[in-house]
Amino acid sequence: MENHLVAELEALKKVLLTMAGEVESQITGAVRALIERDSARAEAVIAGDGAVDEHEIEVDRRVVELVVRERPMARDLRLVF
């Protein structure tokens, strides 16, 4: 793989890890809200869902751009798909 492709994949990995951390936090908050019957916490979890959605859209955009621009080999796509 070219260095540019490696850099793009690393940037994509960072966004995915950030999104995963936010999802983990959301799940923890949702479980606590359910167990404690805390509607305010549940509302906070729901309100935070937009950030996860934005990361998902960013990941989708970056993957499409990466495939179109770099035309990676099949072995490279294992990291993306």
DRENDORO-482791 format. One record per residue (C-alpha): residue number from 1; residue in one letter; x, z, y. Coordinates in pm, 1 decimal. Example, Ala and Ser with C-alpha at 12.3 -4.5 7.8 and 13.67 -1.06 7.14 Angstrom:
2
@num:1&residuo:a&px:1230.0&pz:780.0&py:-450.0
@num:2&residuo:s&px:1367.0&pz:714.0&py:-106.0
//
This chain:
81
@num:1&residuo:m&px:0.0&pz:0.0&py:0.0
@num:2&residuo:e&px:109.7&pz:-66.9&py:350.9
@num:3&residuo:n&px:190.6&pz:222.0&py:580.8
@num:4&residuo:h&px:-107.9&pz:136.3&py:801.9
@num:5&residuo:l&px:-344.9&pz:158.3&py:505.8
@num:6&residuo:v&px:-192.2&pz:489.9&py:401.3
@num:7&residuo:a&px:-241.4&pz:624.3&py:754.1
@num:8&residuo:e&px:-602.8&pz:505.7&py:756.8
@num:9&residuo:l&px:-668.1&pz:671.7&py:421.0
@num:10&residuo:e&px:-513.0&pz:996.7&py:543.2
@num:11&residuo:a&px:-732.9&pz:991.9&py:854.0
@num:12&residuo:l&px:-1036.3&pz:928.9&py:635.2
@num:13&residuo:k&px:-933.1&pz:1215.9&py:409.3
@num:14&residuo:k&px:-915.9&pz:1450.7&py:710.3
@num:15&residuo:v&px:-1268.7&pz:1358.7&py:816.9
@num:16&residuo:l&px:-1393.9&pz:1409.3&py:461.1
@num:17&residuo:l&px:-1226.2&pz:1749.7&py:435.8
@num:18&residuo:t&px:-1375.4&pz:1853.8&py:769.4
@num:19&residuo:m&px:-1717.4&pz:1740.7&py:654.4
@num:20&residuo:a&px:-1676.3&pz:1923.0&py:322.2
@num:21&residuo:g&px:-1589.8&pz:2244.9&py:504.3
@num:22&residuo:e&px:-1897.2&pz:2213.2&py:722.5
@num:23&residuo:v&px:-2115.3&pz:2145.0&py:418.0
@num:24&residuo:e&px:-1973.0&pz:2449.1&py:242.3
@num:25&residuo:s&px:-2052.2&pz:2661.7&py:546.0
@num:26&residuo:q&px:-2403.5&pz:2519.2&py:563.9
@num:27&residuo:i&px:-2466.7&pz:2595.7&py:196.9
@num:28&residuo:t&px:-2341.3&pz:2951.2&py:238.0
@num:29&residuo:g&px:-2564.3&pz:2997.3&py:541.3
@num:30&residuo:a&px:-2865.7&pz:2850.4&py:364.2
@num:31&residuo:v&px:-2820.5&pz:3075.6&py:60.9
@num:32&residuo:r&px:-2784.1&pz:3383.6&py:283.5
@num:33&residuo:a&px:-3091.6&pz:3282.9&py:483.1
@num:34&residuo:l&px:-3288.1&pz:3246.3&py:162.0
@num:35&residuo:i&px:-3170.0&pz:3572.3&py:7.1
@num:36&residuo:e&px:-3215.1&pz:3771.3&py:328.4
@num:37&residuo:r&px:-3531.3&pz:3584.4&py:429.0
@num:38&residuo:d&px:-3367.2&pz:3525.4&py:765.8
@num:39&residuo:s&px:-3553.4&pz:3249.9&py:945.5
@num:40&residuo:a&px:-3313.8&pz:3252.5&py:1242.5
@num:41&residuo:r&px:-3020.6&pz:3185.3&py:1010.5
@num:42&residuo:a&px:-3219.8&pz:2911.8&py:837.9
@num:43&residuo:e&px:-3290.1&pz:2749.3&py:1174.1
@num:44&residuo:a&px:-2918.4&pz:2763.8&py:1257.7
@num:45&residuo:v&px:-2836.9&pz:2588.6&py:929.8
@num:46&residuo:i&px:-3093.5&pz:2319.4&py:1004.7
@num:47&residuo:a&px:-2956.2&pz:2276.4&py:1357.1
@num:48&residuo:g&px:-2603.6&pz:2233.0&py:1220.9
@num:49&residuo:d&px:-2705.6&pz:1951.7&py:990.9
@num:50&residuo:g&px:-2655.1&pz:1695.2&py:1266.8
@num:51&residuo:a&px:-2277.9&pz:1751.1&py:1266.5
@num:52&residuo:v&px:-2261.1&pz:1676.2&py:895.6
@num:53&residuo:d&px:-2473.5&pz:1365.6&py:945.7
@num:54&residuo:e&px:-2238.7&pz:1245.8&py:1221.0
@num:55&residuo:h&px:-1937.8&pz:1289.2&py:991.9
@num:56&residuo:e&px:-2114.8&pz:1095.4&py:717.9
@num:57&residuo:i&px:-2181.4&pz:807.5&py:955.9
@num:58&residuo:e&px:-1818.3&pz:814.9&py:1071.6
@num:59&residuo:v&px:-1692.8&pz:807.4&py:711.7
@num:60&residuo:d&px:-1920.0&pz:514.6&py:626.2
@num:61&residuo:r&px:-1802.7&pz:323.8&py:935.5
@num:62&residuo:r&px:-1435.6&pz:388.2&py:862.8
@num:63&residuo:v&px:-1468.0&pz:281.1&py:498.8
@num:64&residuo:v&px:-1639.6&pz:-45.2&py:591.7
@num:65&residuo:e&px:-1381.3&pz:-117.4&py:862.2
@num:66&residuo:l&px:-1098.8&pz:-34.2&py:623.6
@num:67&residuo:v&px:-1227.9&pz:-265.8&py:351.7
@num:68&residuo:v&px:-1292.8&pz:-552.0&py:593.2
@num:69&residuo:r&px:-966.1&pz:-520.6&py:784.8
@num:70&residuo:e&px:-721.5&pz:-426.9&py:511.1
@num:71&residuo:r&px:-876.4&pz:-597.1&py:208.1
@num:72&residuo:p&px:-725.0&pz:-339.1&py:-26.1
@num:73&residuo:m&px:-652.0&pz:-406.4&py:-391.5
@num:74&residuo:a&px:-884.8&pz:-261.8&py:-656.6
@num:75&residuo:r&px:-641.6&pz:23.8&py:-729.2
@num:76&residuo:d&px:-647.6&pz:120.9&py:-361.5
@num:77&residuo:l&px:-1026.9&pz:138.4&py:-356.8
@num:78&residuo:r&px:-1027.4&pz:428.7&py:-599.7
@num:79&residuo:l&px:-928.5&pz:644.4&py:-303.2
@num:80&residuo:v&px:-1214.3&pz:515.5&py:-91.8
@num:81&residuo:f&px:-1509.0&pz:476.2&py:-328.5
//
